[in-house]
Amino acid sequence: MKKLIIFIFFGLLFGYDCQDLIRKYNAPDPKYKTMRQLKRWAKEHLQDNPLKEEILECLIENAADNPNQETIAGE
C-alpha cells in the first residue's frame, strides 16, 4: 500500500501513468507476456532504475497470465 501511495505521488508530480512508464522505458507489451517473463525483463533492463518497482507493478497488473487484473497477483 505504501508503494502505491508513493507511485501515485510521483505519478502526479511528474505526470506519469503506467502507459507512460511502459513507453518511456521501452518495456514489452504486458498483454502478450507472462508475469515471469516481465520480471525477467525488469531484472535485465531496469537494474539501477529508481522506478523499477513501479514499472514492474504496472507490467504485472496487465500481464497476460495475471488471474486478477485489478491487483498484483502472487505467483
Helices and strands as residue ranges (DSSP letters): H 2-14, H 18-24, G 30-32, H 35-45, H 52-61
